[in-house]
Amino acid sequence: HAYSLVHDDLPCMDDDDYRRGKLTCHKVFGEGLAVLTGDALLTQGFYLISRLADVGVDGDTITRVLAELGQACGTDGLIGGQVVDLESEGKEVSRSTLEYIHTRKTGALFKTSIRCGAIIGGATDDQLDIIDTYADNFGLAFQITDDILDVVGDEAKLGKAVGSDERHVKATYVSILGLEQAKQRAQGAIEAAKEAIVTLEGNTDALVSLAEFVIARDH
């Protein structure tokens, strides 16, 4: 995720000067080192997962986790969504195209993070189906909230300038649905996530609280 943010901030992508209240990587170190930083972080992520055997995870599970992450970060996930995002700048896009972008960018990373934790924990296929429903709605609510905060958020709390989506003529849930309907859609996604996850056996309080935090956050 950190790698994707470094690259996303580049002038050839979203061209952002600030991230989390500090100058973005390319503003401090130059575009060349920012590209290499992103490459290094991506590579390091796969390396760390390959070392899960050091903490007792079996080889088949590690291979499955690596496959999950590779797919989520590739053309079927993060990169595919980013391509359509770039191609859609300055154009009027449908809601289905917008959802395609975000389920593959933001959504894919959230979903694979949640799925990989469950896989390492020994989740069954039925349990993973429930987790998928939770993760899909969680990612959707997170992205809609991001779109909302880009319109009404506090720059001091966000750590970056607001209004960047409008400046780059990006399609967002706010631009397509309007602010109030976007808020309602985010709330509906959170309710769907919570309804799904509480059907799992065991204590799901942390996941319910995390879902509630997503739309209550101000940064």
KEMI-293698 format. One record per residue: residue number from 0; residue in three letters; x, y, z of N, C-alpha, C in turn. Coordinates in nm, 2 decimals. Example, Ala and Ser with C-alpha at 12.3 -4.5 7.8 and 13.67 -1.06 7.14 Angstrom:
REM KEMI-293698
[0 "ALA" [1.32 -0.57 0.78] [1.23 -0.45 0.78] [1.32 -0.33 0.78]] [1 "SER" [1.28 -0.22 0.71] [1.37 -0.11 0.71] [1.29 0.00 0.79]] 
END
This chain:
REM KEMI-293698
[0 "HIS" [0.08 -0.12 0.00] [0.00 0.00 0.00] [0.09 0.13 0.00]] [1 "ALA" [0.19 0.12 0.08] [0.28 0.24 0.08] [0.35 0.26 -0.05]] [2 "TYR" [0.38 0.16 -0.12] [0.44 0.17 -0.25] [0.34 0.24 -0.35]] [3 "SER" [0.21 0.20 -0.34] [0.11 0.25 -0.43] [0.09 0.40 -0.41]] [4 "LEU" [0.10 0.44 -0.28] [0.09 0.59 -0.25] [0.20 0.67 -0.31]] [5 "VAL" [0.32 0.62 -0.29] [0.44 0.69 -0.35] [0.42 0.71 -0.50]] [6 "HIS" [0.38 0.61 -0.57] [0.37 0.62 -0.71] [0.24 0.70 -0.75]] [7 "ASP" [0.14 0.69 -0.67] [0.01 0.76 -0.70] [0.04 0.91 -0.69]] [8 "ASP" [0.13 0.96 -0.60] [0.16 1.10 -0.58] [0.24 1.16 -0.69]] [9 "LEU" [0.30 1.08 -0.78] [0.39 1.13 -0.88] [0.32 1.22 -0.98]] [10 "PRO" [0.40 1.32 -1.04] [0.34 1.41 -1.13] [0.27 1.34 -1.25]] [11 "CYS" [0.31 1.23 -1.29] [0.25 1.16 -1.40] [0.12 1.09 -1.36]] [12 "MET" [0.09 1.09 -1.23] [-0.03 1.02 -1.18] [-0.12 1.13 -1.12]] [13 "ASP" [-0.13 1.14 -0.99] [-0.22 1.24 -0.93] [-0.15 1.37 -0.90]] [14 "ASP" [-0.02 1.38 -0.91] [0.06 1.50 -0.89] [0.03 1.57 -0.76]] [15 "ASP" [0.04 1.50 -0.65] [0.02 1.56 -0.52] [0.15 1.60 -0.45]] [16 "ASP" [0.14 1.72 -0.38] [0.26 1.77 -0.32] [0.27 1.72 -0.17]] [17 "TYR" [0.16 1.68 -0.11] [0.16 1.65 0.03] [0.09 1.51 0.06]] [18 "ARG" [0.14 1.44 0.15] [0.08 1.31 0.20] [0.10 1.31 0.35]] [19 "ARG" [0.00 1.29 0.42] [0.00 1.28 0.57] [0.07 1.40 0.63]] [20 "GLY" [0.05 1.52 0.57] [0.11 1.64 0.63] [0.25 1.67 0.60]] [21 "LYS" [0.31 1.59 0.51] [0.45 1.61 0.48] [0.46 1.61 0.32]] [22 "LEU" [0.57 1.67 0.28] [0.59 1.67 0.13] [0.61 1.53 0.08]] [23 "THR" [0.55 1.50 -0.04] [0.55 1.37 -0.09] [0.69 1.33 -0.13]] [24 "CYS" [0.71 1.20 -0.15] [0.85 1.15 -0.18] [0.92 1.22 -0.29]] [25 "HIS" [0.85 1.24 -0.40] [0.91 1.29 -0.52] [0.95 1.44 -0.50]] [26 "LYS" [0.87 1.51 -0.41] [0.90 1.65 -0.39] [1.03 1.67 -0.31]] [27 "VAL" [1.06 1.57 -0.22] [1.18 1.57 -0.14] [1.30 1.51 -0.21]] [28 "PHE" [1.28 1.40 -0.27] [1.39 1.32 -0.33] [1.40 1.32 -0.48]] [29 "GLY" [1.30 1.37 -0.55] [1.30 1.37 -0.69] [1.22 1.25 -0.75]] [30 "GLU" [1.18 1.26 -0.87] [1.09 1.16 -0.93] [1.16 1.02 -0.94]] [31 "GLY" [1.29 1.03 -0.98] [1.36 0.90 -1.00] [1.37 0.82 -0.88]] [32 "LEU" [1.40 0.88 -0.76] [1.41 0.81 -0.64] [1.27 0.77 -0.59]] [33 "ALA" [1.17 0.85 -0.62] [1.04 0.81 -0.58] [0.99 0.69 -0.65]] [34 "VAL" [1.02 0.68 -0.78] [0.98 0.56 -0.85] [1.05 0.43 -0.79]] [35 "LEU" [1.19 0.45 -0.77] [1.26 0.34 -0.71] [1.22 0.30 -0.57]] [36 "THR" [1.18 0.40 -0.49] [1.12 0.38 -0.36] [1.00 0.29 -0.36]] [37 "GLY" [0.91 0.32 -0.45] [0.79 0.24 -0.47] [0.82 0.10 -0.51]] [38 "ASP" [0.91 0.09 -0.61] [0.95 -0.04 -0.66] [1.01 -0.12 -0.54]] [39 "ALA" [1.09 -0.06 -0.46] [1.16 -0.13 -0.35] [1.06 -0.18 -0.24]] [40 "LEU" [0.96 -0.09 -0.21] [0.86 -0.13 -0.11] [0.77 -0.24 -0.16]] [41 "LEU" [0.73 -0.24 -0.29] [0.66 -0.35 -0.35] [0.73 -0.48 -0.34]] [42 "THR" [0.86 -0.48 -0.38] [0.94 -0.60 -0.37] [0.96 -0.65 -0.23]] [43 "GLN" [0.98 -0.56 -0.14] [1.00 -0.59 0.00] [0.88 -0.66 0.06]] [44 "GLY" [0.76 -0.62 0.02] [0.64 -0.68 0.07] [0.63 -0.83 0.03]] [45 "PHE" [0.66 -0.86 -0.09] [0.66 -1.01 -0.13] [0.77 -1.08 -0.05]] [46 "TYR" [0.89 -1.02 -0.04] [1.00 -1.08 0.04] [0.95 -1.12 0.18]] [47 "LEU" [0.89 -1.02 0.25] [0.85 -1.04 0.39] [0.75 -1.16 0.40]] [48 "ILE" [0.66 -1.16 0.30] [0.56 -1.27 0.30] [0.63 -1.41 0.28]] [49 "SER" [0.73 -1.41 0.20] [0.80 -1.53 0.17] [0.87 -1.59 0.30]] [50 "ARG" [0.89 -1.50 0.40] [0.96 -1.54 0.52] [0.86 -1.58 0.63]] [51 "LEU" [0.73 -1.60 0.60] [0.63 -1.64 0.70] [0.66 -1.77 0.76]] [52 "ALA" [0.74 -1.85 0.68] [0.78 -1.98 0.74] [0.86 -1.97 0.87]] [53 "ASP" [0.92 -1.85 0.89] [1.00 -1.83 1.01] [0.91 -1.82 1.13]] [54 "VAL" [0.78 -1.79 1.11] [0.69 -1.79 1.23] [0.59 -1.91 1.22]] [55 "GLY" [0.62 -2.01 1.14] [0.55 -2.13 1.15] [0.44 -2.15 1.05]] [56 "VAL" [0.43 -2.06 0.94] [0.33 -2.08 0.84] [0.38 -2.18 0.74]] [57 "ASP" [0.30 -2.28 0.70] [0.34 -2.38 0.61] [0.36 -2.33 0.46]] [58 "GLY" [0.43 -2.40 0.38] [0.47 -2.36 0.25] [0.35 -2.34 0.16]] [59 "ASP" [0.25 -2.43 0.16] [0.13 -2.42 0.08] [0.05 -2.29 0.11]] [60 "THR" [0.04 -2.26 0.23] [-0.03 -2.14 0.27] [0.04 -2.01 0.23]] [61 "ILE" [0.18 -2.01 0.24] [0.26 -1.90 0.19] [0.24 -1.88 0.04]] [62 "THR" [0.24 -1.99 -0.03] [0.22 -1.98 -0.18] [0.08 -1.92 -0.21]] [63 "ARG" [-0.02 -1.96 -0.14] [-0.15 -1.91 -0.16] [-0.16 -1.77 -0.13]] [64 "VAL" [-0.10 -1.72 -0.02] [-0.10 -1.58 0.01] [-0.03 -1.50 -0.09]] [65 "LEU" [0.09 -1.55 -0.14] [0.16 -1.48 -0.24] [0.08 -1.46 -0.37]] [66 "ALA" [0.01 -1.57 -0.41] [-0.08 -1.56 -0.52] [-0.19 -1.46 -0.51]] [67 "GLU" [-0.25 -1.46 -0.39] [-0.36 -1.36 -0.36] [-0.31 -1.22 -0.37]] [68 "LEU" [-0.19 -1.19 -0.31] [-0.14 -1.06 -0.32] [-0.09 -1.02 -0.46]] [69 "GLY" [-0.03 -1.11 -0.53] [0.01 -1.08 -0.67] [-0.11 -1.05 -0.76]] [70 "GLN" [-0.22 -1.12 -0.74] [-0.34 -1.09 -0.82] [-0.39 -0.95 -0.78]] [71 "ALA" [-0.40 -0.92 -0.65] [-0.46 -0.80 -0.61] [-0.38 -0.68 -0.65]] [72 "CYS" [-0.25 -0.69 -0.67] [-0.16 -0.58 -0.70] [-0.14 -0.57 -0.85]] [73 "GLY" [-0.19 -0.67 -0.93] [-0.16 -0.67 -1.07] [-0.27 -0.61 -1.16]] [74 "THR" [-0.27 -0.66 -1.28] [-0.37 -0.61 -1.38] [-0.51 -0.64 -1.35]] [75 "ASP" [-0.54 -0.74 -1.27] [-0.67 -0.77 -1.23] [-0.72 -0.70 -1.11]] [76 "GLY" [-0.62 -0.62 -1.05] [-0.65 -0.55 -0.93] [-0.61 -0.40 -0.93]] [77 "LEU" [-0.51 -0.37 -0.85] [-0.46 -0.23 -0.83] [-0.42 -0.17 -0.96]] [78 "ILE" [-0.33 -0.23 -1.04] [-0.29 -0.17 -1.16] [-0.40 -0.16 -1.27]] [79 "GLY" [-0.48 -0.26 -1.28] [-0.59 -0.25 -1.37] [-0.69 -0.13 -1.34]] [80 "GLY" [-0.71 -0.11 -1.21] [-0.80 0.00 -1.17] [-0.73 0.13 -1.19]] [81 "GLN" [-0.60 0.14 -1.17] [-0.53 0.26 -1.20] [-0.53 0.30 -1.34]] [82 "VAL" [-0.51 0.20 -1.43] [-0.52 0.23 -1.57] [-0.65 0.29 -1.62]] [83 "VAL" [-0.76 0.23 -1.57] [-0.89 0.29 -1.61] [-0.91 0.43 -1.54]] [84 "ASP" [-0.85 0.44 -1.42] [-0.86 0.57 -1.36] [-0.79 0.68 -1.44]] [85 "LEU" [-0.67 0.65 -1.49] [-0.60 0.75 -1.57] [-0.67 0.78 -1.70]] [86 "GLU" [-0.72 0.67 -1.76] [-0.79 0.68 -1.89] [-0.92 0.76 -1.88]] [87 "SER" [-0.98 0.77 -1.75] [-1.11 0.83 -1.73] [-1.10 0.98 -1.69]] [88 "GLU" [-0.97 1.03 -1.67] [-0.96 1.17 -1.63] [-1.01 1.26 -1.73]] [89 "GLY" [-1.09 1.35 -1.69] [-1.15 1.45 -1.78] [-1.27 1.40 -1.86]] [90 "LYS" [-1.31 1.28 -1.84] [-1.42 1.22 -1.91] [-1.54 1.20 -1.82]] [91 "GLU" [-1.66 1.19 -1.88] [-1.78 1.16 -1.80] [-1.79 1.01 -1.80]] [92 "VAL" [-1.78 0.95 -1.68] [-1.79 0.81 -1.67] [-1.91 0.76 -1.60]] [93 "SER" [-1.95 0.64 -1.62] [-2.07 0.58 -1.56] [-2.04 0.53 -1.42]] [94 "ARG" [-2.14 0.51 -1.34] [-2.12 0.46 -1.20] [-2.05 0.32 -1.21]] [95 "SER" [-2.08 0.24 -1.31] [-2.02 0.11 -1.32] [-1.87 0.12 -1.34]] [96 "THR" [-1.83 0.21 -1.42] [-1.69 0.23 -1.45] [-1.62 0.28 -1.32]] [97 "LEU" [-1.69 0.37 -1.25] [-1.63 0.42 -1.12] [-1.61 0.31 -1.02]] [98 "GLU" [-1.71 0.22 -1.01] [-1.70 0.11 -0.92] [-1.59 0.01 -0.97]] [99 "TYR" [-1.58 -0.01 -1.10] [-1.47 -0.09 -1.15] [-1.33 -0.04 -1.10]] [100 "ILE" [-1.32 0.09 -1.11] [-1.19 0.15 -1.07] [-1.16 0.13 -0.93]] [101 "HIS" [-1.26 0.16 -0.84] [-1.23 0.15 -0.70] [-1.23 0.01 -0.64]] [102 "THR" [-1.31 -0.08 -0.70] [-1.30 -0.22 -0.64] [-1.16 -0.28 -0.68]] [103 "ARG" [-1.10 -0.23 -0.78] [-0.97 -0.28 -0.81] [-0.85 -0.20 -0.75]] [104 "LYS" [-0.87 -0.07 -0.72] [-0.76 0.00 -0.66] [-0.77 -0.01 -0.51]] [105 "THR" [-0.85 0.07 -0.45] [-0.87 0.06 -0.30] [-0.92 -0.07 -0.25]] [106 "GLY" [-1.03 -0.12 -0.32] [-1.10 -0.24 -0.27] [-1.01 -0.36 -0.28]] [107 "ALA" [-0.93 -0.37 -0.38] [-0.85 -0.49 -0.40] [-0.74 -0.51 -0.29]] [108 "LEU" [-0.69 -0.40 -0.24] [-0.58 -0.40 -0.14] [-0.65 -0.43 0.00]] [109 "PHE" [-0.76 -0.38 0.03] [-0.83 -0.41 0.15] [-0.87 -0.56 0.15]] [110 "LYS" [-0.93 -0.60 0.04] [-0.98 -0.73 0.03] [-0.87 -0.84 0.05]] [111 "THR" [-0.76 -0.82 -0.02] [-0.65 -0.92 -0.01] [-0.59 -0.92 0.13]] [112 "SER" [-0.58 -0.80 0.19] [-0.53 -0.79 0.33] [-0.61 -0.88 0.43]] [113 "ILE" [-0.75 -0.86 0.41] [-0.84 -0.93 0.50] [-0.84 -1.08 0.47]] [114 "ARG" [-0.84 -1.11 0.34] [-0.84 -1.25 0.30] [-0.71 -1.33 0.34]] [115 "CYS" [-0.60 -1.26 0.32] [-0.47 -1.33 0.36] [-0.46 -1.36 0.51]] [116 "GLY" [-0.51 -1.26 0.59] [-0.51 -1.29 0.73] [-0.60 -1.41 0.76]] [117 "ALA" [-0.71 -1.41 0.70] [-0.81 -1.53 0.72] [-0.75 -1.66 0.67]] [118 "ILE" [-0.68 -1.66 0.56] [-0.62 -1.78 0.51] [-0.51 -1.83 0.60]] [119 "ILE" [-0.43 -1.74 0.65] [-0.32 -1.78 0.74] [-0.39 -1.84 0.87]] [120 "GLY" [-0.50 -1.78 0.91] [-0.57 -1.83 1.03] [-0.65 -1.95 1.01]] [121 "GLY" [-0.65 -2.01 0.88] [-0.72 -2.14 0.86] [-0.86 -2.13 0.82]] [122 "ALA" [-0.91 -2.02 0.77] [-1.05 -2.00 0.73] [-1.09 -2.10 0.63]] [123 "THR" [-1.22 -2.14 0.64] [-1.28 -2.23 0.54] [-1.32 -2.15 0.42]] [124 "ASP" [-1.36 -2.22 0.31] [-1.41 -2.15 0.19] [-1.54 -2.07 0.22]] [125 "ASP" [-1.63 -2.13 0.30] [-1.75 -2.07 0.34] [-1.72 -1.94 0.43]] [126 "GLN" [-1.63 -1.95 0.51] [-1.59 -1.83 0.59] [-1.53 -1.73 0.51]] [127 "LEU" [-1.45 -1.77 0.41] [-1.39 -1.67 0.31] [-1.50 -1.60 0.23]] [128 "ASP" [-1.61 -1.67 0.20] [-1.72 -1.60 0.13] [-1.78 -1.49 0.21]] [129 "ILE" [-1.79 -1.51 0.34] [-1.85 -1.41 0.43] [-1.75 -1.30 0.44]] [130 "ILE" [-1.62 -1.33 0.45] [-1.52 -1.23 0.46] [-1.51 -1.14 0.34]] [131 "ASP" [-1.53 -1.21 0.22] [-1.53 -1.13 0.09] [-1.64 -1.03 0.09]] [132 "THR" [-1.76 -1.06 0.14] [-1.87 -0.97 0.15] [-1.84 -0.85 0.24]] [133 "TYR" [-1.78 -0.88 0.35] [-1.74 -0.78 0.45] [-1.63 -0.69 0.38]] [134 "ALA" [-1.53 -0.75 0.32] [-1.42 -0.67 0.26] [-1.47 -0.59 0.14]] [135 "ASP" [-1.55 -0.64 0.06] [-1.60 -0.56 -0.06] [-1.67 -0.44 -0.01]] [136 "ASN" [-1.76 -0.45 0.09] [-1.84 -0.34 0.14] [-1.75 -0.24 0.22]] [137 "PHE" [-1.65 -0.30 0.29] [-1.56 -0.21 0.37] [-1.48 -0.13 0.27]] [138 "GLY" [-1.42 -0.19 0.16] [-1.35 -0.11 0.07] [-1.43 0.00 0.00]] [139 "LEU" [-1.55 -0.04 -0.04] [-1.64 0.06 -0.10] [-1.67 0.18 -0.01]] [140 "ALA" [-1.70 0.15 0.12] [-1.73 0.26 0.21] [-1.60 0.35 0.24]] [141 "PHE" [-1.49 0.28 0.24] [-1.36 0.36 0.26] [-1.34 0.46 0.14]] [142 "GLN" [-1.36 0.41 0.02] [-1.34 0.50 -0.10] [-1.44 0.61 -0.10]] [143 "ILE" [-1.57 0.58 -0.08] [-1.67 0.68 -0.08] [-1.64 0.79 0.02]] [144 "THR" [-1.59 0.75 0.14] [-1.55 0.84 0.25] [-1.44 0.93 0.20]] [145 "ASP" [-1.34 0.87 0.13] [-1.23 0.94 0.08] [-1.28 1.05 -0.02]] [146 "ASP" [-1.37 1.01 -0.10] [-1.43 1.11 -0.20] [-1.50 1.22 -0.13]] [147 "ILE" [-1.57 1.19 -0.02] [-1.64 1.29 0.06] [-1.54 1.38 0.13]] [148 "LEU" [-1.44 1.33 0.19] [-1.34 1.41 0.26] [-1.26 1.50 0.16]] [149 "ASP" [-1.25 1.46 0.04] [-1.18 1.55 -0.06] [-1.27 1.67 -0.09]] [150 "VAL" [-1.39 1.67 -0.05] [-1.48 1.78 -0.07] [-1.50 1.86 0.05]] [151 "VAL" [-1.52 1.79 0.17] [-1.56 1.86 0.29] [-1.46 1.85 0.40]] [152 "GLY" [-1.35 1.78 0.37] [-1.25 1.75 0.48] [-1.17 1.87 0.52]] [153 "ASP" [-1.10 1.86 0.63] [-1.01 1.96 0.69] [-0.87 1.93 0.64]] [154 "GLU" [-0.80 2.02 0.57] [-0.67 1.99 0.51] [-0.57 1.96 0.63]] [155 "ALA" [-0.58 2.03 0.74] [-0.49 2.01 0.85] [-0.50 1.87 0.90]] [156 "LYS" [-0.62 1.81 0.91] [-0.64 1.67 0.95] [-0.60 1.57 0.85]] [157 "LEU" [-0.64 1.60 0.72] [-0.61 1.51 0.61] [-0.46 1.50 0.58]] [158 "GLY" [-0.39 1.61 0.60] [-0.25 1.61 0.57] [-0.22 1.63 0.42]] [159 "LYS" [-0.32 1.67 0.35] [-0.30 1.70 0.20] [-0.41 1.79 0.16]] [160 "ALA" [-0.40 1.85 0.04] [-0.49 1.95 0.00] [-0.63 1.88 -0.04]] [161 "VAL" [-0.74 1.95 -0.01] [-0.87 1.90 -0.05] [-0.90 1.95 -0.19]] [162 "GLY" [-0.99 1.89 -0.26] [-1.03 1.94 -0.39] [-0.95 1.89 -0.50]] [163 "SER" [-0.86 1.80 -0.48] [-0.77 1.75 -0.59] [-0.85 1.67 -0.69]] [164 "ASP" [-0.95 1.60 -0.65] [-1.03 1.52 -0.74] [-1.10 1.62 -0.85]] [165 "GLU" [-1.15 1.73 -0.80] [-1.21 1.82 -0.89] [-1.11 1.89 -0.98]] [166 "ARG" [-0.99 1.92 -0.93] [-0.89 1.98 -1.01] [-0.84 1.89 -1.12]] [167 "HIS" [-0.84 1.76 -1.09] [-0.80 1.66 -1.19] [-0.91 1.61 -1.27]] [168 "VAL" [-1.03 1.66 -1.25] [-1.15 1.62 -1.32] [-1.17 1.47 -1.31]] [169 "LYS" [-1.16 1.42 -1.19] [-1.18 1.28 -1.16] [-1.32 1.25 -1.13]] [170 "ALA" [-1.37 1.13 -1.18] [-1.50 1.09 -1.14] [-1.50 1.03 -1.00]] [171 "THR" [-1.59 1.08 -0.91] [-1.60 1.03 -0.77] [-1.74 1.00 -0.74]] [172 "TYR" [-1.76 0.93 -0.63] [-1.90 0.90 -0.59] [-1.97 1.03 -0.56]] [173 "VAL" [-1.91 1.13 -0.51] [-1.97 1.26 -0.49] [-2.01 1.33 -0.62]] [174 "SER" [-1.93 1.33 -0.72] [-1.96 1.39 -0.84] [-2.07 1.32 -0.92]] [175 "ILE" [-2.08 1.19 -0.90] [-2.19 1.11 -0.97] [-2.32 1.11 -0.89]] [176 "LEU" [-2.31 1.08 -0.75] [-2.43 1.07 -0.67] [-2.47 1.19 -0.60]] [177 "GLY" [-2.38 1.29 -0.58] [-2.41 1.40 -0.50] [-2.36 1.37 -0.35]] [178 "LEU" [-2.34 1.47 -0.27] [-2.28 1.45 -0.14] [-2.37 1.37 -0.05]] [179 "GLU" [-2.50 1.40 -0.04] [-2.59 1.33 0.05] [-2.61 1.18 0.01]] [180 "GLN" [-2.63 1.16 -0.12] [-2.64 1.02 -0.16] [-2.52 0.94 -0.14]] [181 "ALA" [-2.40 1.01 -0.16] [-2.27 0.94 -0.14] [-2.26 0.89 0.01]] [182 "LYS" [-2.30 0.98 0.10] [-2.30 0.95 0.24] [-2.39 0.83 0.27]] [183 "GLN" [-2.51 0.83 0.21] [-2.60 0.72 0.23] [-2.55 0.59 0.18]] [184 "ARG" [-2.48 0.60 0.06] [-2.42 0.48 0.00] [-2.31 0.42 0.09]] [185 "ALA" [-2.23 0.51 0.15] [-2.13 0.46 0.24] [-2.18 0.40 0.36]] [186 "GLN" [-2.29 0.46 0.42] [-2.35 0.40 0.54] [-2.41 0.27 0.50]] [187 "GLY" [-2.47 0.25 0.39] [-2.53 0.13 0.35] [-2.43 0.02 0.33]] [188 "ALA" [-2.31 0.05 0.28] [-2.21 -0.04 0.26] [-2.15 -0.09 0.40]] [189 "ILE" [-2.14 0.00 0.49] [-2.10 -0.04 0.63] [-2.19 -0.13 0.69]] [190 "GLU" [-2.32 -0.10 0.68] [-2.42 -0.19 0.74] [-2.42 -0.33 0.68]] [191 "ALA" [-2.39 -0.34 0.55] [-2.38 -0.47 0.48] [-2.26 -0.54 0.53]] [192 "ALA" [-2.15 -0.47 0.55] [-2.03 -0.53 0.60] [-2.05 -0.59 0.74]] [193 "LYS" [-2.11 -0.51 0.83] [-2.13 -0.55 0.97] [-2.23 -0.67 0.97]] [194 "GLU" [-2.33 -0.67 0.89] [-2.43 -0.78 0.89] [-2.36 -0.91 0.84]] [195 "ALA" [-2.27 -0.90 0.75] [-2.20 -1.02 0.70] [-2.10 -1.07 0.81]] [196 "ILE" [-2.02 -0.99 0.87] [-1.91 -1.04 0.95] [-1.97 -1.09 1.08]] [197 "VAL" [-2.08 -1.04 1.13] [-2.13 -1.10 1.26] [-2.18 -1.24 1.25]] [198 "THR" [-2.20 -1.29 1.13] [-2.24 -1.42 1.11] [-2.13 -1.53 1.13]] [199 "LEU" [-2.01 -1.48 1.13] [-1.89 -1.57 1.16] [-1.89 -1.61 1.31]] [200 "GLU" [-1.85 -1.73 1.33] [-1.83 -1.77 1.47] [-1.71 -1.70 1.53]] [201 "GLY" [-1.72 -1.68 1.66] [-1.61 -1.62 1.73] [-1.64 -1.47 1.75]] [202 "ASN" [-1.54 -1.40 1.81] [-1.55 -1.26 1.84] [-1.52 -1.17 1.72]] [203 "THR" [-1.61 -1.10 1.66] [-1.59 -1.02 1.55] [-1.60 -0.87 1.58]] [204 "ASP" [-1.59 -0.84 1.71] [-1.61 -0.70 1.76] [-1.51 -0.61 1.69]] [205 "ALA" [-1.38 -0.65 1.68] [-1.28 -0.56 1.62] [-1.31 -0.53 1.48]] [206 "LEU" [-1.36 -0.62 1.40] [-1.39 -0.60 1.26] [-1.52 -0.51 1.25]] [207 "VAL" [-1.61 -0.52 1.34] [-1.73 -0.44 1.34] [-1.69 -0.29 1.37]] [208 "SER" [-1.60 -0.28 1.47] [-1.55 -0.15 1.51] [-1.47 -0.08 1.40]] [209 "LEU" [-1.39 -0.16 1.33] [-1.31 -0.11 1.22] [-1.40 -0.06 1.11]] [210 "ALA" [-1.51 -0.13 1.08] [-1.60 -0.08 0.98] [-1.67 0.05 1.02]] [211 "GLU" [-1.71 0.06 1.14] [-1.77 0.18 1.19] [-1.68 0.30 1.19]] [212 "PHE" [-1.55 0.27 1.21] [-1.45 0.38 1.21] [-1.43 0.44 1.07]] [213 "VAL" [-1.45 0.35 0.96] [-1.42 0.39 0.83] [-1.50 0.52 0.79]] [214 "ILE" [-1.63 0.53 0.82] [-1.71 0.64 0.78] [-1.71 0.75 0.89]] [215 "ALA" [-1.66 0.72 1.00] [-1.66 0.82 1.11] [-1.53 0.90 1.11]] [216 "ARG" [-1.43 0.85 1.04] [-1.30 0.92 1.04] [-1.30 1.05 0.97]] [217 "ASP" [-1.21 1.14 1.01] [-1.20 1.27 0.95] [-1.06 1.29 0.88]] [218 "HIS" [-0.99 1.18 0.86] [-0.87 1.19 0.78] [-0.83 1.05 0.72]] 
END
